[in-house]
Amino acid sequence: MSEMRDVVIVGGGLVGGLTALLLAQGGVQATVLDAAPILDQNRVLAVANPRVLALSQASIHLLKTVNVWEQIARLMPYTGMQVWNKNGYGEINFGHASEHIPSAEQWLGAMVEPSLLNLAVQQEMLAQVHDYRTQVQVVRVERGVDCWIIQLADGTELKTRLLIGADGANSFVREQAFIDLDVLDYQQAGLTCAIKTVQPHHHVARQLFLDTGPLAFLPMASLRPEENKHWISIVWTLPDDYADEYAALDDQAFTQLLTRESQHMLGEVLAATSRAKFPLKARAAKQYVQDGLALIGDAAHVIHPLAGQGVNIGCLDAAVLCDVLLHDRKRGVWAHEQSLKRYEHSRKSQNEAMMHAMSAIGWVERSDFFPWVWARNTALKLVENQSVLKDAFMQQANGLNALQSTRYAL
């Protein structure tokens, strides 16, 4: 007979790991089943990942809470954001540019390579989580009597009062629980790579809306500190056929195209490395919870990368779920049905609002229908000139309001 566990988390990435660490801090030890191996620290540190995650102030706060933030080897803070449309007359600027390394009080957030973040989370789990298992394959999940039963490829069977699915967009836990998924295929792809530019980024994240879709220039840390100010991670949203064409260009043709299409925003693009593309689809689980089960992060939702908020709303999922679970623990119950419903009610509405907003903005920005163009330009000018509106946008982006009713409020 297998031992009954309080909680099993399937997925040991950022969101699953953060959940395990927040629970451990609250006195609850989770069993974490991670498909990934133990990462080789030297190998991870020696390679620059061309993609970065834009971490909000709320995500940074949560990572500091569980001692992960201090373990991240490289990162690039950003103090400003600039958004404008190629065919428009307005733009929005948040924060400010900074020629020198900014103090923490000036940060709007930070850009971190996923590989370095995963390494830091894993190192902290190895230190804090007593039953953290790597290279684990889950082959079956089924509902038992007052528990969930998890079958592993090696024949091991686990039973748990609470199963948390943190296993990504193609979640096996979600599939095994027969939770339906709404999918919106944008017929677009994200083209990513790291580039070096003539002009420094001055710690400003930039996003230019082109006819084909948004092009984001995100400051990133370099393996060579003396070049830190000139390396950028790009995310270029393109129709599928354009993405295929641009991905196939040789380096010289691609850097020339990017220089031209970016309107020389940072001068000439001198180099581009490690191009990759990925399909863009919004996904929304119709339920986040069942009796004794909760979905978090990409297992519950995937949104358009337009505002870089996907990873941040996943971190907020972890915080809200852990808060309701630890509140249960304090009053002598565990994973009560109403507590899980509170988590779902809190996060599902906010996440779906974000998903629909990103879809709507992307559609409006691509439209050449005159009334929409006029409305778009007017809206940009209005927000830029109204400090109250800009502050409201920043409050939404930094994620701190979502933590206010939890034990993790800043």
DANORBEL-V954343 format. One line per field, one symbol per residue. psi: psi as a letter, one per 30 degrees, with the letter a starting at -180 (. if undefined). burial: b if it has 9 or more other ideal C-beta (glycine too) atoms within 8 Angstrom, else e. Layout:
BEGIN
psi->???
burial->???
END
This chain:
BEGIN
psi->kkkklekkkjjgaeeeeeeeeeeeeggkklkkjkfllkkjeeeeffkkkfklkjkleeeeeeeeeggeeffkekljlkflkkklkegagllkkkblljfljlleffkfakkkkeeeeeeeeeeeefefjeijklhkjkfkklkajglkkkklfgfkkkkkfkkkjhhaehkeeeefghklkkkjjfhllkkklklkleklfhhkkkkkjleflkjkjjklklfjefgeffkkkkjjklleeeeeeefflleeeeeeeeeefghhehakjelklhkllkkjkkkjkfkflajgkkklbfffkklkgeggfeeefeeeeeeeeeeeefeeeegglkhkeeeeeeeeeeeeeeeeeeeeeeeeeeeeffkgkeeeeeeeeeeeeeeefjeeeeeeeeeeeffeeffeglfgk.
burial->eeeebbbbbbbbbbbbbbbbbbbbbbebbbbbbbbbeebeeeebbeebbbbbbbbbbbbbbbbbbbbbbebbebbbbbbbbbbbbbebebbbbbbeebeeebeeebbbbbbbbbbbbbbbbbbbbbebbeebbbebebeebeeeeebbbbbbeeeebbbbbbbbbbbbeebbbbebbebebeeeebebbbbbbbbbbeeebbbbbbbbbbeebbbbbbbbbbeeeebbebbbbbbbbbbbebbbebbebeeeebbbbbbeebeeebeebeebbebbbeebbbbbbebbbeebbbbbbbbbbbbbbbebbbbbbbbbbbbbbbbbbbbbbeeeebbeeebbbbbbebbbebbbebbeebbebbebbbbeeeebbebbbbbbbbbbeeeebbeebbbebbbbebbeebebee
END
